[in-house]
Amino acid sequence: DAVRIDVGYFAEIVKNAYKRPRPFIHDSSVIPCAKKPHNYSYLSGHSAMAYAMGTVLSKWDPKRKVAFMKRAD
């Protein structure tokens, strides 16, 4: 939970710095399959979480670092 909270916090800082609108703002043909988020698009919170967890798991099990980071990619 601590990693999730930290990643969310810093992802929002980057989102607010870049202010990249979500795709459905630019193109009305893009219809999200879930509730429309109200924050900015970039940096992807999902991508940030994948890399953070890959890093955390790599520190926990260094022998599997390549696998963890490949999965994050």
HTML snippet that shows the backbone in 3Dmol.js (N, CA, C, O; Angstrom):
<script src="https://3Dmol.org/build/3Dmol-min.js"></script>
<div id="view" style="width:600px;height:400px;position:relative"></div>
<script>
const pdb = `
ATOM      1  N   ASP A   1       0.817  -1.200   0.000  1.00  0.00           N
ATOM      2  CA  ASP A   1       0.000   0.000   0.000  1.00  0.00           C
ATOM      3  C   ASP A   1       0.859   1.263   0.000  1.00  0.00           C
ATOM      4  O   ASP A   1       0.519   2.255  -0.645  1.00  0.00           O
ATOM      5  N   ALA A   2       1.973   1.216   0.728  1.00  0.00           N
ATOM      6  CA  ALA A   2       2.839   2.401   0.790  1.00  0.00           C
ATOM      7  C   ALA A   2       3.395   2.743  -0.592  1.00  0.00           C
ATOM      8  O   ALA A   2       3.469   3.915  -0.959  1.00  0.00           O
ATOM      9  N   VAL A   3       3.784   1.721  -1.357  1.00  0.00           N
ATOM     10  CA  VAL A   3       4.301   1.965  -2.710  1.00  0.00           C
ATOM     11  C   VAL A   3       3.204   2.558  -3.579  1.00  0.00           C
ATOM     12  O   VAL A   3       3.441   3.524  -4.304  1.00  0.00           O
ATOM     13  N   ARG A   4       2.008   1.990  -3.514  1.00  0.00           N
ATOM     14  CA  ARG A   4       0.880   2.492  -4.309  1.00  0.00           C
ATOM     15  C   ARG A   4       0.585   3.952  -3.994  1.00  0.00           C
ATOM     16  O   ARG A   4       0.357   4.756  -4.898  1.00  0.00           O
ATOM     17  N   ILE A   5       0.589   4.287  -2.722  1.00  0.00           N
ATOM     18  CA  ILE A   5       0.312   5.668  -2.310  1.00  0.00           C
ATOM     19  C   ILE A   5       1.410   6.609  -2.801  1.00  0.00           C
ATOM     20  O   ILE A   5       1.125   7.688  -3.320  1.00  0.00           O
ATOM     21  N   ASP A   6       2.657   6.196  -2.634  1.00  0.00           N
ATOM     22  CA  ASP A   6       3.776   7.043  -3.085  1.00  0.00           C
ATOM     23  C   ASP A   6       3.765   7.236  -4.594  1.00  0.00           C
ATOM     24  O   ASP A   6       3.948   8.351  -5.082  1.00  0.00           O
ATOM     25  N   VAL A   7       3.549   6.148  -5.335  1.00  0.00           N
ATOM     26  CA  VAL A   7       3.521   6.254  -6.803  1.00  0.00           C
ATOM     27  C   VAL A   7       2.387   7.171  -7.234  1.00  0.00           C
ATOM     28  O   VAL A   7       2.576   8.018  -8.107  1.00  0.00           O
ATOM     29  N   GLY A   8       1.218   7.013  -6.637  1.00  0.00           N
ATOM     30  CA  GLY A   8       0.088   7.879  -6.971  1.00  0.00           C
ATOM     31  C   GLY A   8       0.380   9.341  -6.707  1.00  0.00           C
ATOM     32  O   GLY A   8       0.030  10.210  -7.506  1.00  0.00           O
ATOM     33  N   TYR A   9       1.017   9.603  -5.594  1.00  0.00           N
ATOM     34  CA  TYR A   9       1.357  10.984  -5.223  1.00  0.00           C
ATOM     35  C   TYR A   9       2.284  11.613  -6.269  1.00  0.00           C
ATOM     36  O   TYR A   9       2.018  12.705  -6.772  1.00  0.00           O
ATOM     37  N   PHE A  10       3.367  10.915  -6.585  1.00  0.00           N
ATOM     38  CA  PHE A  10       4.340  11.479  -7.522  1.00  0.00           C
ATOM     39  C   PHE A  10       3.824  11.474  -8.962  1.00  0.00           C
ATOM     40  O   PHE A  10       4.170  12.365  -9.738  1.00  0.00           O
ATOM     41  N   ALA A  11       3.015  10.499  -9.327  1.00  0.00           N
ATOM     42  CA  ALA A  11       2.431  10.493 -10.675  1.00  0.00           C
ATOM     43  C   ALA A  11       1.537  11.721 -10.867  1.00  0.00           C
ATOM     44  O   ALA A  11       1.536  12.328 -11.937  1.00  0.00           O
ATOM     45  N   GLU A  12       0.785  12.081  -9.841  1.00  0.00           N
ATOM     46  CA  GLU A  12      -0.070  13.270  -9.940  1.00  0.00           C
ATOM     47  C   GLU A  12       0.758  14.541 -10.099  1.00  0.00           C
ATOM     48  O   GLU A  12       0.360  15.450 -10.829  1.00  0.00           O
ATOM     49  N   ILE A  13       1.887  14.614  -9.434  1.00  0.00           N
ATOM     50  CA  ILE A  13       2.769  15.784  -9.590  1.00  0.00           C
ATOM     51  C   ILE A  13       3.211  15.909 -11.048  1.00  0.00           C
ATOM     52  O   ILE A  13       3.182  16.997 -11.623  1.00  0.00           O
ATOM     53  N   VAL A  14       3.620  14.779 -11.638  1.00  0.00           N
ATOM     54  CA  VAL A  14       4.073  14.807 -13.034  1.00  0.00           C
ATOM     55  C   VAL A  14       2.898  15.107 -13.967  1.00  0.00           C
ATOM     56  O   VAL A  14       3.044  15.891 -14.905  1.00  0.00           O
ATOM     57  N   LYS A  15       1.747  14.500 -13.725  1.00  0.00           N
ATOM     58  CA  LYS A  15       0.561  14.772 -14.537  1.00  0.00           C
ATOM     59  C   LYS A  15       0.249  16.267 -14.540  1.00  0.00           C
ATOM     60  O   LYS A  15      -0.030  16.846 -15.590  1.00  0.00           O
ATOM     61  N   ASN A  16       0.298  16.885 -13.369  1.00  0.00           N
ATOM     62  CA  ASN A  16      -0.015  18.311 -13.262  1.00  0.00           C
ATOM     63  C   ASN A  16       1.069  19.192 -13.862  1.00  0.00           C
ATOM     64  O   ASN A  16       0.792  20.323 -14.261  1.00  0.00           O
ATOM     65  N   ALA A  17       2.285  18.698 -13.932  1.00  0.00           N
ATOM     66  CA  ALA A  17       3.360  19.468 -14.570  1.00  0.00           C
ATOM     67  C   ALA A  17       3.213  19.454 -16.094  1.00  0.00           C
ATOM     68  O   ALA A  17       3.393  20.483 -16.745  1.00  0.00           O
ATOM     69  N   TYR A  18       2.887  18.285 -16.662  1.00  0.00           N
ATOM     70  CA  TYR A  18       2.775  18.163 -18.118  1.00  0.00           C
ATOM     71  C   TYR A  18       1.405  18.568 -18.650  1.00  0.00           C
ATOM     72  O   TYR A  18       1.295  19.047 -19.779  1.00  0.00           O
ATOM     73  N   LYS A  19       0.366  18.382 -17.851  1.00  0.00           N
ATOM     74  CA  LYS A  19      -1.002  18.762 -18.211  1.00  0.00           C
ATOM     75  C   LYS A  19      -1.451  18.208 -19.564  1.00  0.00           C
ATOM     76  O   LYS A  19      -2.083  18.912 -20.353  1.00  0.00           O
ATOM     77  N   ARG A  20      -1.124  16.956 -19.821  1.00  0.00           N
ATOM     78  CA  ARG A  20      -1.524  16.333 -21.088  1.00  0.00           C
ATOM     79  C   ARG A  20      -2.959  15.825 -20.951  1.00  0.00           C
ATOM     80  O   ARG A  20      -3.233  14.964 -20.116  1.00  0.00           O
ATOM     81  N   PRO A  21      -3.874  16.352 -21.767  1.00  0.00           N
ATOM     82  CA  PRO A  21      -5.272  15.922 -21.681  1.00  0.00           C
ATOM     83  C   PRO A  21      -5.435  14.454 -22.068  1.00  0.00           C
ATOM     84  O   PRO A  21      -4.640  13.902 -22.828  1.00  0.00           O
ATOM     85  N   ARG A  22      -6.451  13.858 -21.543  1.00  0.00           N
ATOM     86  CA  ARG A  22      -6.761  12.467 -21.877  1.00  0.00           C
ATOM     87  C   ARG A  22      -7.260  12.388 -23.316  1.00  0.00           C
ATOM     88  O   ARG A  22      -7.811  13.359 -23.835  1.00  0.00           O
ATOM     89  N   PRO A  23      -7.069  11.224 -23.974  1.00  0.00           N
ATOM     90  CA  PRO A  23      -7.442  11.086 -25.391  1.00  0.00           C
ATOM     91  C   PRO A  23      -8.904  11.417 -25.690  1.00  0.00           C
ATOM     92  O   PRO A  23      -9.189  11.988 -26.742  1.00  0.00           O
ATOM     93  N   PHE A  24      -9.834  11.078 -24.803  1.00  0.00           N
ATOM     94  CA  PHE A  24     -11.243  11.339 -25.089  1.00  0.00           C
ATOM     95  C   PHE A  24     -11.571  12.829 -25.110  1.00  0.00           C
ATOM     96  O   PHE A  24     -12.640  13.218 -25.581  1.00  0.00           O
ATOM     97  N   ILE A  25     -10.666  13.667 -24.607  1.00  0.00           N
ATOM     98  CA  ILE A  25     -10.851  15.119 -24.679  1.00  0.00           C
ATOM     99  C   ILE A  25     -10.614  15.599 -26.113  1.00  0.00           C
ATOM    100  O   ILE A  25     -11.341  16.459 -26.610  1.00  0.00           O
ATOM    101  N   HIS A  26      -9.592  15.038 -26.777  1.00  0.00           N
ATOM    102  CA  HIS A  26      -9.233  15.444 -28.141  1.00  0.00           C
ATOM    103  C   HIS A  26     -10.072  14.766 -29.210  1.00  0.00           C
ATOM    104  O   HIS A  26     -10.307  15.337 -30.276  1.00  0.00           O
ATOM    105  N   ASP A  27     -10.518  13.564 -28.933  1.00  0.00           N
ATOM    106  CA  ASP A  27     -11.184  12.764 -29.961  1.00  0.00           C
ATOM    107  C   ASP A  27     -12.457  12.165 -29.377  1.00  0.00           C
ATOM    108  O   ASP A  27     -12.408  11.249 -28.556  1.00  0.00           O
ATOM    109  N   SER A  28     -13.577  12.685 -29.804  1.00  0.00           N
ATOM    110  CA  SER A  28     -14.862  12.241 -29.252  1.00  0.00           C
ATOM    111  C   SER A  28     -15.196  10.802 -29.627  1.00  0.00           C
ATOM    112  O   SER A  28     -16.112  10.215 -29.053  1.00  0.00           O
ATOM    113  N   SER A  29     -14.466  10.222 -30.585  1.00  0.00           N
ATOM    114  CA  SER A  29     -14.719   8.824 -30.938  1.00  0.00           C
ATOM    115  C   SER A  29     -14.094   7.867 -29.916  1.00  0.00           C
ATOM    116  O   SER A  29     -14.417   6.680 -29.899  1.00  0.00           O
ATOM    117  N   VAL A  30     -13.202   8.385 -29.069  1.00  0.00           N
ATOM    118  CA  VAL A  30     -12.606   7.568 -28.012  1.00  0.00           C
ATOM    119  C   VAL A  30     -13.573   7.567 -26.836  1.00  0.00           C
ATOM    120  O   VAL A  30     -13.822   8.601 -26.216  1.00  0.00           O
ATOM    121  N   ILE A  31     -14.106   6.402 -26.543  1.00  0.00           N
ATOM    122  CA  ILE A  31     -15.078   6.270 -25.467  1.00  0.00           C
ATOM    123  C   ILE A  31     -14.514   5.307 -24.429  1.00  0.00           C
ATOM    124  O   ILE A  31     -14.411   4.109 -24.693  1.00  0.00           O
ATOM    125  N   PRO A  32     -14.149   5.809 -23.259  1.00  0.00           N
ATOM    126  CA  PRO A  32     -13.591   4.935 -22.224  1.00  0.00           C
ATOM    127  C   PRO A  32     -14.598   3.867 -21.799  1.00  0.00           C
ATOM    128  O   PRO A  32     -15.804   4.110 -21.780  1.00  0.00           O
ATOM    129  N   CYS A  33     -14.092   2.692 -21.461  1.00  0.00           N
ATOM    130  CA  CYS A  33     -14.972   1.606 -21.031  1.00  0.00           C
ATOM    131  C   CYS A  33     -15.242   1.676 -19.526  1.00  0.00           C
ATOM    132  O   CYS A  33     -16.035   0.894 -19.001  1.00  0.00           O
ATOM    133  N   ALA A  34     -14.602   2.587 -18.850  1.00  0.00           N
ATOM    134  CA  ALA A  34     -14.807   2.786 -17.414  1.00  0.00           C
ATOM    135  C   ALA A  34     -15.133   4.258 -17.174  1.00  0.00           C
ATOM    136  O   ALA A  34     -15.190   5.054 -18.112  1.00  0.00           O
ATOM    137  N   LYS A  35     -15.340   4.602 -15.933  1.00  0.00           N
ATOM    138  CA  LYS A  35     -15.627   5.992 -15.582  1.00  0.00           C
ATOM    139  C   LYS A  35     -14.502   6.901 -16.084  1.00  0.00           C
ATOM    140  O   LYS A  35     -13.324   6.575 -15.938  1.00  0.00           O
ATOM    141  N   LYS A  36     -14.865   8.027 -16.668  1.00  0.00           N
ATOM    142  CA  LYS A  36     -13.858   8.956 -17.194  1.00  0.00           C
ATOM    143  C   LYS A  36     -13.086   9.594 -16.043  1.00  0.00           C
ATOM    144  O   LYS A  36     -13.678  10.204 -15.152  1.00  0.00           O
ATOM    145  N   PRO A  37     -11.753   9.449 -16.067  1.00  0.00           N
ATOM    146  CA  PRO A  37     -10.946  10.108 -15.040  1.00  0.00           C
ATOM    147  C   PRO A  37     -10.946  11.620 -15.238  1.00  0.00           C
ATOM    148  O   PRO A  37     -11.121  12.102 -16.357  1.00  0.00           O
ATOM    149  N   HIS A  38     -10.754  12.348 -14.182  1.00  0.00           N
ATOM    150  CA  HIS A  38     -10.751  13.813 -14.258  1.00  0.00           C
ATOM    151  C   HIS A  38      -9.347  14.407 -14.178  1.00  0.00           C
ATOM    152  O   HIS A  38      -9.176  15.624 -14.241  1.00  0.00           O
ATOM    153  N   ASN A  39      -8.345  13.541 -14.039  1.00  0.00           N
ATOM    154  CA  ASN A  39      -6.978  14.060 -13.992  1.00  0.00           C
ATOM    155  C   ASN A  39      -6.353  13.976 -15.388  1.00  0.00           C
ATOM    156  O   ASN A  39      -6.989  13.518 -16.337  1.00  0.00           O
ATOM    157  N   TYR A  40      -5.107  14.422 -15.498  1.00  0.00           N
ATOM    158  CA  TYR A  40      -4.422  14.418 -16.785  1.00  0.00           C
ATOM    159  C   TYR A  40      -3.951  13.019 -17.158  1.00  0.00           C
ATOM    160  O   TYR A  40      -3.941  12.102 -16.337  1.00  0.00           O
ATOM    161  N   SER A  41      -3.563  12.885 -18.419  1.00  0.00           N
ATOM    162  CA  SER A  41      -3.226  11.585 -18.991  1.00  0.00           C
ATOM    163  C   SER A  41      -1.805  11.124 -18.676  1.00  0.00           C
ATOM    164  O   SER A  41      -1.604   9.975 -18.281  1.00  0.00           O
ATOM    165  N   TYR A  42      -0.828  11.995 -18.843  1.00  0.00           N
ATOM    166  CA  TYR A  42       0.584  11.611 -18.686  1.00  0.00           C
ATOM    167  C   TYR A  42       1.065  12.114 -17.348  1.00  0.00           C
ATOM    168  O   TYR A  42       0.782  13.255 -16.984  1.00  0.00           O
ATOM    169  N   LEU A  43       1.685  11.410 -16.707  1.00  0.00           N
ATOM    170  CA  LEU A  43       2.344  10.121 -16.725  1.00  0.00           C
ATOM    171  C   LEU A  43       1.339   9.034 -16.388  1.00  0.00           C
ATOM    172  O   LEU A  43       0.494   9.223 -15.513  1.00  0.00           O
ATOM    173  N   SER A  44       1.418   7.908 -17.064  1.00  0.00           N
ATOM    174  CA  SER A  44       0.493   6.814 -16.792  1.00  0.00           C
ATOM    175  C   SER A  44       0.721   6.269 -15.383  1.00  0.00           C
ATOM    176  O   SER A  44       1.815   5.813 -15.051  1.00  0.00           O
ATOM    177  N   GLY A  45      -0.299   6.321 -14.583  1.00  0.00           N
ATOM    178  CA  GLY A  45      -0.211   5.765 -13.235  1.00  0.00           C
ATOM    179  C   GLY A  45       0.035   4.264 -13.266  1.00  0.00           C
ATOM    180  O   GLY A  45       0.745   3.733 -12.412  1.00  0.00           O
ATOM    181  N   HIS A  46      -0.556   3.568 -14.256  1.00  0.00           N
ATOM    182  CA  HIS A  46      -0.358   2.126 -14.356  1.00  0.00           C
ATOM    183  C   HIS A  46       1.098   1.796 -14.708  1.00  0.00           C
ATOM    184  O   HIS A  46       1.683   0.871 -14.144  1.00  0.00           O
ATOM    185  N   SER A  47       1.671   2.547 -15.632  1.00  0.00           N
ATOM    186  CA  SER A  47       3.073   2.314 -15.996  1.00  0.00           C
ATOM    187  C   SER A  47       4.003   2.645 -14.835  1.00  0.00           C
ATOM    188  O   SER A  47       4.952   1.909 -14.562  1.00  0.00           O
ATOM    189  N   ALA A  48       3.731   3.741 -14.162  1.00  0.00           N
ATOM    190  CA  ALA A  48       4.556   4.123 -13.011  1.00  0.00           C
ATOM    191  C   ALA A  48       4.504   3.040 -11.940  1.00  0.00           C
ATOM    192  O   ALA A  48       5.528   2.708 -11.343  1.00  0.00           O
ATOM    193  N   MET A  49       3.312   2.484 -11.692  1.00  0.00           N
ATOM    194  CA  MET A  49       3.169   1.433 -10.697  1.00  0.00           C
ATOM    195  C   MET A  49       3.919   0.173 -11.119  1.00  0.00           C
ATOM    196  O   MET A  49       4.560  -0.470 -10.288  1.00  0.00           O
ATOM    197  N   ALA A  50       3.846  -0.186 -12.394  1.00  0.00           N
ATOM    198  CA  ALA A  50       4.544  -1.376 -12.882  1.00  0.00           C
ATOM    199  C   ALA A  50       6.047  -1.255 -12.648  1.00  0.00           C
ATOM    200  O   ALA A  50       6.682  -2.200 -12.180  1.00  0.00           O
ATOM    201  N   TYR A  51       6.612  -0.105 -12.969  1.00  0.00           N
ATOM    202  CA  TYR A  51       8.050   0.078 -12.773  1.00  0.00           C
ATOM    203  C   TYR A  51       8.427   0.153 -11.300  1.00  0.00           C
ATOM    204  O   TYR A  51       9.466  -0.369 -10.896  1.00  0.00           O
ATOM    205  N   ALA A  52       7.607   0.785 -10.513  1.00  0.00           N
ATOM    206  CA  ALA A  52       7.887   0.853  -9.073  1.00  0.00           C
ATOM    207  C   ALA A  52       7.861  -0.537  -8.460  1.00  0.00           C
ATOM    208  O   ALA A  52       8.747  -0.894  -7.683  1.00  0.00           O
ATOM    209  N   MET A  53       6.847  -1.321  -8.807  1.00  0.00           N
ATOM    210  CA  MET A  53       6.760  -2.669  -8.249  1.00  0.00           C
ATOM    211  C   MET A  53       7.879  -3.563  -8.777  1.00  0.00           C
ATOM    212  O   MET A  53       8.397  -4.403  -8.042  1.00  0.00           O
ATOM    213  N   GLY A  54       8.252  -3.392 -10.034  1.00  0.00           N
ATOM    214  CA  GLY A  54       9.388  -4.133 -10.573  1.00  0.00           C
ATOM    215  C   GLY A  54      10.660  -3.829  -9.796  1.00  0.00           C
ATOM    216  O   GLY A  54      11.456  -4.723  -9.509  1.00  0.00           O
ATOM    217  N   THR A  55      10.838  -2.567  -9.462  1.00  0.00           N
ATOM    218  CA  THR A  55      12.012  -2.156  -8.693  1.00  0.00           C
ATOM    219  C   THR A  55      11.974  -2.714  -7.271  1.00  0.00           C
ATOM    220  O   THR A  55      12.977  -3.223  -6.772  1.00  0.00           O
ATOM    221  N   VAL A  56      10.829  -2.617  -6.631  1.00  0.00           N
ATOM    222  CA  VAL A  56      10.686  -3.129  -5.267  1.00  0.00           C
ATOM    223  C   VAL A  56      10.909  -4.643  -5.234  1.00  0.00           C
ATOM    224  O   VAL A  56      11.646  -5.149  -4.387  1.00  0.00           O
ATOM    225  N   LEU A  57      10.277  -5.352  -6.149  1.00  0.00           N
ATOM    226  CA  LEU A  57      10.436  -6.808  -6.178  1.00  0.00           C
ATOM    227  C   LEU A  57      11.864  -7.209  -6.518  1.00  0.00           C
ATOM    228  O   LEU A  57      12.350  -8.230  -6.032  1.00  0.00           O
ATOM    229  N   SER A  58      12.539  -6.424  -7.341  1.00  0.00           N
ATOM    230  CA  SER A  58      13.935  -6.704  -7.690  1.00  0.00           C
ATOM    231  C   SER A  58      14.857  -6.568  -6.486  1.00  0.00           C
ATOM    232  O   SER A  58      15.838  -7.302  -6.366  1.00  0.00           O
ATOM    233  N   LYS A  59      14.547  -5.641  -5.604  1.00  0.00           N
ATOM    234  CA  LYS A  59      15.345  -5.494  -4.385  1.00  0.00           C
ATOM    235  C   LYS A  59      15.077  -6.655  -3.428  1.00  0.00           C
ATOM    236  O   LYS A  59      15.962  -7.069  -2.680  1.00  0.00           O
ATOM    237  N   TRP A  60      13.863  -7.170  -3.458  1.00  0.00           N
ATOM    238  CA  TRP A  60      13.474  -8.283  -2.603  1.00  0.00           C
ATOM    239  C   TRP A  60      14.071  -9.589  -3.107  1.00  0.00           C
ATOM    240  O   TRP A  60      14.474 -10.442  -2.316  1.00  0.00           O
ATOM    241  N   ASP A  61      14.126  -9.745  -4.447  1.00  0.00           N
ATOM    242  CA  ASP A  61      14.637 -10.964  -5.074  1.00  0.00           C
ATOM    243  C   ASP A  61      15.504 -10.589  -6.273  1.00  0.00           C
ATOM    244  O   ASP A  61      15.055 -10.687  -7.415  1.00  0.00           O
ATOM    245  N   PRO A  62      16.746 -10.158  -6.021  1.00  0.00           N
ATOM    246  CA  PRO A  62      17.613  -9.641  -7.086  1.00  0.00           C
ATOM    247  C   PRO A  62      17.859 -10.613  -8.239  1.00  0.00           C
ATOM    248  O   PRO A  62      18.097 -10.180  -9.367  1.00  0.00           O
ATOM    249  N   LYS A  63      17.805 -11.907  -7.977  1.00  0.00           N
ATOM    250  CA  LYS A  63      18.043 -12.886  -9.039  1.00  0.00           C
ATOM    251  C   LYS A  63      16.971 -12.829 -10.122  1.00  0.00           C
ATOM    252  O   LYS A  63      17.205 -13.266 -11.248  1.00  0.00           O
ATOM    253  N   ARG A  64      15.816 -12.302  -9.795  1.00  0.00           N
ATOM    254  CA  ARG A  64      14.706 -12.236 -10.753  1.00  0.00           C
ATOM    255  C   ARG A  64      14.486 -10.827 -11.302  1.00  0.00           C
ATOM    256  O   ARG A  64      13.442 -10.540 -11.886  1.00  0.00           O
ATOM    257  N   LYS A  65      15.482  -9.941 -11.111  1.00  0.00           N
ATOM    258  CA  LYS A  65      15.335  -8.558 -11.552  1.00  0.00           C
ATOM    259  C   LYS A  65      14.989  -8.444 -13.030  1.00  0.00           C
ATOM    260  O   LYS A  65      14.097  -7.682 -13.403  1.00  0.00           O
ATOM    261  N   VAL A  66      15.689  -9.194 -13.869  1.00  0.00           N
ATOM    262  CA  VAL A  66      15.433  -9.102 -15.310  1.00  0.00           C
ATOM    263  C   VAL A  66      13.983  -9.480 -15.609  1.00  0.00           C
ATOM    264  O   VAL A  66      13.327  -8.815 -16.411  1.00  0.00           O
ATOM    265  N   ALA A  67      13.483 -10.524 -14.983  1.00  0.00           N
ATOM    266  CA  ALA A  67      12.086 -10.960 -15.209  1.00  0.00           C
ATOM    267  C   ALA A  67      11.104  -9.904 -14.725  1.00  0.00           C
ATOM    268  O   ALA A  67      10.128  -9.596 -15.408  1.00  0.00           O
ATOM    269  N   PHE A  68      11.369  -9.344 -13.531  1.00  0.00           N
ATOM    270  CA  PHE A  68      10.461  -8.334 -12.997  1.00  0.00           C
ATOM    271  C   PHE A  68      10.407  -7.104 -13.895  1.00  0.00           C
ATOM    272  O   PHE A  68       9.330  -6.577 -14.175  1.00  0.00           O
ATOM    273  N   MET A  69      11.567  -6.652 -14.341  1.00  0.00           N
ATOM    274  CA  MET A  69      11.596  -5.439 -15.149  1.00  0.00           C
ATOM    275  C   MET A  69      11.067  -5.695 -16.567  1.00  0.00           C
ATOM    276  O   MET A  69      10.491  -4.804 -17.190  1.00  0.00           O
ATOM    277  N   LYS A  70      11.266  -6.903 -17.061  1.00  0.00           N
ATOM    278  CA  LYS A  70      10.679  -7.268 -18.350  1.00  0.00           C
ATOM    279  C   LYS A  70       9.161  -7.228 -18.254  1.00  0.00           C
ATOM    280  O   LYS A  70       8.489  -6.767 -19.176  1.00  0.00           O
ATOM    281  N   ARG A  71       8.624  -7.706 -17.149  1.00  0.00           N
ATOM    282  CA  ARG A  71       7.173  -7.672 -16.949  1.00  0.00           C
ATOM    283  C   ARG A  71       6.694  -6.229 -16.848  1.00  0.00           C
ATOM    284  O   ARG A  71       5.630  -5.890 -17.366  1.00  0.00           O
ATOM    285  N   ALA A  72       7.477  -5.371 -16.180  1.00  0.00           N
ATOM    286  CA  ALA A  72       7.112  -3.951 -16.078  1.00  0.00           C
ATOM    287  C   ALA A  72       7.067  -3.308 -17.471  1.00  0.00           C
ATOM    288  O   ALA A  72       6.191  -2.493 -17.761  1.00  0.00           O
ATOM    289  N   ASP A  73       8.023  -3.688 -18.326  1.00  0.00           N
ATOM    290  CA  ASP A  73       8.018  -3.171 -19.701  1.00  0.00           C
ATOM    291  C   ASP A  73       6.758  -3.558 -20.429  1.00  0.00           C
ATOM    292  O   ASP A  73       6.587  -3.207 -21.596  1.00  0.00           O
TER     293      ASP A  73
END
`;
const viewer = $3Dmol.createViewer("view");
viewer.addModel(pdb, "pdb");
viewer.setStyle({}, {cartoon: {color: "spectrum"}});
viewer.zoomTo();
viewer.render();
</script>
